[in-house]
Amino acid sequence: MEFRSKIDRTFIIMMSVAIVIIALATLWPVAYELFYTNSPEYLAIWIMIALFLVCTVFLLWVSLDIHYIIFDDYLYVKGGPFRSKIKYKDMTRVNKSSNILVGYRILSSKDALEIYYKHSLMGSIIISPDNQEQFLELLLQKAPHIAQVRL
């Protein structure tokens, strides 16, 4: 079963601010070069425009292409180019989490779940499936040994 990530208003605001910052960092030098210099460097202008496009597309890809797929043996978490395969036997607990700024996270909402598992670099992963109740129900069917579920 596949779940998409929940997208909330705060996430949209944060993405908009990030894109504005990228635009200021890359397109402001373009405007300066075009309008305030006598002989603009067109190669530099094209490089900065390309940098803006690459950064913006990558940010949108990582943020909007988030999927959580429940397979028979593992949970597959995909966010842009980042992927994780978490075996159910390695999971230890699931908690509700609002701390979305710290740790390994592939999410787009403050309404999140933190899955603790063995063999993790950060100790856990924070995700935000769009239908948390159904997601948890399926997850607990696949990993009934998860005893500590605090929501």
N, C-alpha and C positions, 0 to 999 in steps of 0.2 A: 504494500500500500504506500502511496506517495503523498507527502504533505508539503505544502509550500510554506514559506515563512510569512508570518503575520507582519504587515506593514502598518505602523501607526504614525500619527501626526508629528511626533517628536523626531522620528527617523527622517521624515520628508524634510523637515526644517534643517536637521543636521546635514543632510545631503546637499541641500541648496546652499548652505553656508560653505561647505567644502568646495563646491563647484565655483562659487564666487571667489574664494581664496585662490583656487587654481587659476581662474581667469585673471585676477589681479596680478598674480605672480608671472603669468606668461604673456598676457595680452597688453598689459601696461607698457612693457618695453617695446612692443610692436607699435603702439600708438605714439610713443615718444620718438622712436626711430623714423616713423613716417612723417610726423608733423613738426618735429622740433630739430631735425638735422638737415643740413644742406644736401648731403648725398647719402640717402638711406642704404643700408646693407640689406639687400633683398634676400640673400641666403640666410642671414640671421632671422629675418622676419618669417620666412617659411619654416625654419627650424622651430621657432617659438610657437607658431600656429600649430604645427604638427605635434609638438609637445603638449599643448593644451588639449588637442583632440585625443591623443593617446591616453593621457591621464584621466580625462573625463570619461572616455569609453571604458577604461579599466575600472574606474570607481563605480560606474553604473553596473557593469557586468558582475563585479564582486557583490554588490549590494542587492541587485534585483533578481539574480539567477540563483536563488537559494532553494534547495530541495532537501527533504529528509525522506529516505525510502527505507521501509521496514522489509527486510528480506527474511528468509527462514533462519539464517544463522547469524546475521549481523545487521546493525543499523548503518546505513550509508548516508553520510552527511556531505552535501556538495554546495559550495558557495563560490561561483566563478571558477577559477583554476584550482581552488583549494578543495581537497577531498579527504574524508576520513572514513575508515571502515572500522566500526566498533563492534566487537563480538559480544553477544549477550552474556556469555559466561564470564567476561571480564568486568561487566558492570557491577557496581557495588550499591549505589543508591541514586535516587532522583529527588531533587529539591526544587521548589519554586525559587526563582532568583530575580532580584531587581538590580543586582550589581552587574551591569552590562558593559562597564568600561574596563574591567580588569579580567585577564585570563584569555583562554582560547575560546573565541566566540564566532559563530556563524549565524547571525540573526539580524532582524530588522525591526525589533519591537522591545519595549521595556518589560512586557509580559512574557517572561522567559522561564525556561527549565534548565537546571544545571544537572548534567549527568556525570556522575563520578565513575571512573573506571580504571582498572589496572593498566599498566603499560602506556600511560599517557605522560607526555612531557610536562604538561601543566596540571595534571591530576584530574581535570574535568573538561567538559565542553559545555558551552551555554548556547542553547538553541531556542527558537520561538515558533513552534508549529502553529498554523492557523487554527486548528481544532485540537486544543490541548487535551481535552477529556478523551476523545477518541484515540489520540496518539498514545496517551498514558495507558489506556485500556489495552491497546495492541502491544505496547512495549511490555507490560506486566504479564501478558499471556506468553510472550516469547522469553521473558526473563523473570520467572516467578520467584527466584531467589532474592530479588531486590526487596529486602524487608523494610527498609527505612524510607518511606515515601512521605515527605512532609509538604503539604500544599496549603 
